[in-house]
Amino acid sequence: TVYALESLEVVLIGAAFEQDVKLVFMDDGVYQLTKGQDPAGIGMKNFSKTYAALGDYDVNQIFVDETSLQERGLTLDDLQPLVYEDEDDDWEEKSSIHVVSRDQLSDVIESADVLLNF
C-alpha cells in the first residue's frame, strides 16, 4: 500500500540523518518483506526491492514476529534475503532479518526512544 511506501521513505530519511533505526514487522506487515511481490493488480509500483538497500543505510536490525509468520503460513525462506556488510567482521555479509518471539519484540519496542507505527 501507499502507507508501506511512505513508511519505507521515513526509514530511509531517518537513516540518512544517522539515526539508529530498527524495524518491526508484525501481523499483515510481514507481507511487505515477502519475495516475488507484484502489486500491479492494485495499481501500485513495486518498491519491494528498495528494502534491499536498507543495509547500505546501516538499517540492519529488522525484526519479524515469528507468530505473525506462522499464522500466515510463512517462514524466513519466504522473505527477501535482506543483508548488510558487517564492518566489524571483515565486511562479512550477514542477515538483517531476525525472526523473534512476541516477548523479544516487546523488548525491542520498549527500548525505542521514538516509535512510529505505520
C-alpha positions in Angstrom: 0.0 0.0 0.0 1.0 3.6 -0.2 1.4 3.6 3.6 4.1 0.9 3.3 6.0 3.0 0.7 5.7 6.1 2.9 7.0 4.3 5.9 9.9 3.0 4.0 10.7 6.5 2.9 10.6 7.7 6.5 13.0 4.9 7.4 15.5 5.9 4.7 15.3 9.6 5.7 15.9 8.8 9.4 18.9 6.6 8.4 20.3 9.3 6.1 20.4 11.5 9.2 22.4 8.8 11.1 19.5 7.8 13.3 19.6 4.3 14.9 16.7 2.7 13.0 15.2 -0.6 13.9 12.2 -2.1 12.0 9.5 -4.4 13.4 7.2 -6.3 11.1 4.2 -7.9 12.6 0.7 -9.1 11.7 0.0 -8.4 8.0 3.1 -6.2 7.9 5.2 -9.3 7.4 3.8 -9.5 3.8 5.9 -6.4 3.0 9.1 -8.5 3.1 7.9 -11.4 1.0 9.6 -12.4 -2.2 8.1 -12.0 -5.6 5.6 -9.3 -5.0 3.6 -8.0 -7.9 1.4 -5.0 -6.8 0.4 -4.1 -10.3 -3.1 -5.5 -9.7 -3.7 -2.8 -7.1 -2.2 -0.1 -9.2 1.0 0.3 -7.2 4.6 0.4 -8.3 6.7 -2.4 -7.0 9.0 -0.8 -4.4 9.8 -4.0 -2.5 13.3 -4.1 -4.0 14.1 -0.9 -2.1 14.2 -3.0 1.1 17.5 -4.5 -0.2 19.1 -1.0 0.1 18.5 -0.7 3.8 21.8 -2.3 4.6 23.5 0.4 2.7 21.9 2.9 5.1 23.0 0.9 8.2 19.5 -0.3 8.8 20.4 -3.8 9.7 18.1 -4.7 12.6 14.9 -5.9 11.1 12.7 -7.8 13.5 9.9 -10.1 12.2 7.3 -11.5 14.6 7.5 -15.3 14.5 3.8 -15.8 15.4 2.7 -13.5 12.5 4.7 -15.5 10.1 3.3 -18.8 11.4 -0.3 -17.5 11.3 0.1 -16.7 7.6 1.9 -19.9 6.7 5.2 -18.1 6.0 8.8 -18.9 7.0 12.0 -17.0 6.8 12.6 -18.6 3.4 9.5 -16.8 2.1 11.1 -13.4 2.9 13.5 -11.3 0.8 17.2 -12.0 1.7 18.0 -8.7 3.3 21.7 -8.4 4.2 24.3 -5.9 5.3 28.1 -6.0 5.4 29.5 -6.1 8.9 32.5 -3.7 9.0 33.5 -5.1 12.4 33.7 -8.6 11.0 35.9 -8.0 7.9 32.8 -6.8 5.9 31.2 -10.3 6.1 27.7 -10.3 4.7 25.1 -11.0 7.4 21.3 -11.2 7.5 19.4 -8.1 8.6 16.3 -10.1 9.4 15.8 -11.5 12.9 12.7 -13.7 13.4 11.8 -13.2 17.1 9.1 -14.1 19.6 6.5 -11.6 20.9 8.4 -11.3 24.1 11.5 -10.3 22.3 9.6 -7.8 20.2 8.2 -6.2 23.3 11.8 -5.7 24.5 12.8 -4.1 21.1 9.8 -1.8 21.2 10.3 -0.8 24.9 13.9 0.1 24.2 13.0 2.6 21.5 13.4 6.3 22.1 10.9 7.1 19.3 8.2 4.7 17.9 6.5 5.3 14.6 3.6 3.0 13.7 2.5 2.5 10.1 
